Amino acid sequence: MDIEKILVVDDELIIRRTLEEYCHSARIKVKTAATIEEGLNALESEEGFDLMFLDINLPDGDGPEILEEIAEMPNAPLPIMITGQGTIESAVQCMQLGAYDYLLKPFSTDQLNMVIQRASQYNRLVQVNRELVSESSSPTESIVGDSPELNELKSMINRVARTDATVLIAGETGTGKELIAQSIHQNSLRRDKPFIKVNCAAVSETLIESEFFGHEKGSFTGALQSRIGRFELADGGTLLLDEISEVSLALQAKLLRVLQENELERVGGTKTIKVDVRILATTNRNLLKTVEEGKFREDLYYRLNVFPLESPSLRDRKGDVSRLAIHFLKKYARKHGSNAKDFTERAYELMEHHPWPGNVRELQNVIERAVILAGDQDKVDASTLPLELQVGPDYPLNAAVEPTTPASKPIQTAEIVEAASEPTIAHKSTGIPLNIDDADWTLETMERKLILEALRKTDGNRTKAAEMMQVSIRTLFNKLNLYKKKGFSEFEPYFNS
């Protein structure tokens, strides 16, 4: 992480002013104090100090005496000791007590640049280490499921993980490609080294080269400090290039060179830096087709496609939906303090028959919402699931739906169909006929008819209509908003009723 905020504790006004001017010119936030007491008060009252210049001799004590106290503070700044009467003994003592570096007065701008650059690189490495420790010490979400497709994938992961082969993981959005990459790293010989990720689709075209390779100070506008890139951060470990198809052709050539030669230059730099990095890449596109379209280099494709893996879609993993649903139920019940421990049989049926176009990510979001709506219930019932699950493509509209309110009387689909078949039923303002013989029988159309008839039967009372259909009022609002955007004029009387 770059140095963004510095605390200066020194009793000499000229030193404080010198460091203030330097920080302002480098666009670094700075706060100054003349005594230990003022310095400690600043640390307690403000957060975000990355670096602290601390004089050894101060009016109310010696700087080294508070180094241990500073080290115990949460998010403590990195201490740099400064003095006009330095000795080897005092420098060694300060380092033993937790100081990062030692600066003699008077010091030059070049000396300041050097010590801040070293501190910046050190802080960044510390941050990487913290992320790795956090990731390894927390329960890692495993690849959940026992379908033949997933078992085959797990077997392939175990085989390739022990090697250093480059792996290209393809699959639809939401299928867990990043989770597969994490599993490969955690089962590899590099598991104790960094696992660094870069989302190629989330970084702007102007910054992605710096994100990959780092940059030297002054190499472009805004490059106030040198910065190491993701390849250097991942040295000795694994680098995940997420959504690799989004990288421009110009950068693909530079990326190919790093993969072939295991070396790079930072943006604006001339020094060649050797790296030892295992590459994993993901894509939600057909990368070979992208090559044929001239949007992706063929040589880079073959360099990445050493060991291809396919992340199966959730609709192809028969039986895994229920296992994943229980997995997410336990996770979000803990997170939101819910009593939910299981799903009703009808809820399981609806989830198993849904095609899940958003795959595992969609299922995860649906379960979190359902857990929240379930409140204190022991079982999550079908009424907490979105309407598109409740009237799924494999279910007739008269399928039983678990009641949300015992007093509510469900609309019988037979009644709706019968009413809709009557030639006299038409929209009172537009005259749109609702004769079912004249309409298509797609799920979307039948769902729209169901909602429209419910609103008519309740004279436009959306709360009562939702109760009759046994869905949440929020679900009904969402559907009406969708119909409004699509311009379905038959719903106009009910948009603001």
Sequence and secondary structure as in RCSB ss.txt:
>XXXX:A:sequence
MDIEKILVVDDELIIRRTLEEYCHSARIKVKTAATIEEGLNALESEEGFDLMFLDINLPDGDGPEILEEIAEMPN
APLPIMITGQGTIESAVQCMQLGAYDYLLKPFSTDQLNMVIQRASQYNRLVQVNRELVSESSSPTESIVGDSPEL
NELKSMINRVARTDATVLIAGETGTGKELIAQSIHQNSLRRDKPFIKVNCAAVSETLIESEFFGHEKGSFTGALQ
SRIGRFELADGGTLLLDEISEVSLALQAKLLRVLQENELERVGGTKTIKVDVRILATTNRNLLKTVEEGKFREDL
YYRLNVFPLESPSLRDRKGDVSRLAIHFLKKYARKHGSNAKDFTERAYELMEHHPWPGNVRELQNVIERAVILAG
DQDKVDASTLPLELQVGPDYPLNAAVEPTTPASKPIQTAEIVEAASEPTIAHKSTGIPLNIDDADWTLETMERKL
ILEALRKTDGNRTKAAEMMQVSIRTLFNKLNLYKKKGFSEFEPYFNS
>XXXX:A:secstr
    EEEEE S HHHHHHHHHHHHHTT EEEEESSHHHHHHHHHH     EEEEESEETTEEGGGGHHHHHTSTT
  EEEEEESS  HHHHHHHHHTT  EEEESS  HHHHHHHHHHHHHHHHHHHHHHHHHHHHHS         HHH
HHHHHHHHHHHTS   EEEEE TTS HHHHHHHHHHTSTTTTS EEEEETTTS TTTHHHHHHEE TTSSTT  S
 EE HHHHTTTSEEEEETGGGS HHHHHHHHHHHHHSEE  BT    EE   EEEEEESS HHHHHHTTSS HHH
HHHHTTEEEEE  GGGSTTHHHHHHHHHHHHHHHHHT    EE HHHHHHHHH   TTHHHHHHHHHHHHHHHHT
T SEE GGGS HHHHT TTS TT     SSTT     HHHHHHHHHSTT B TTT  B  GGGS   HHHHHHHH
HHHHHHHTTT HHHHHHHHTS HHHHHHHHHHHHHHT GGGGGGS  
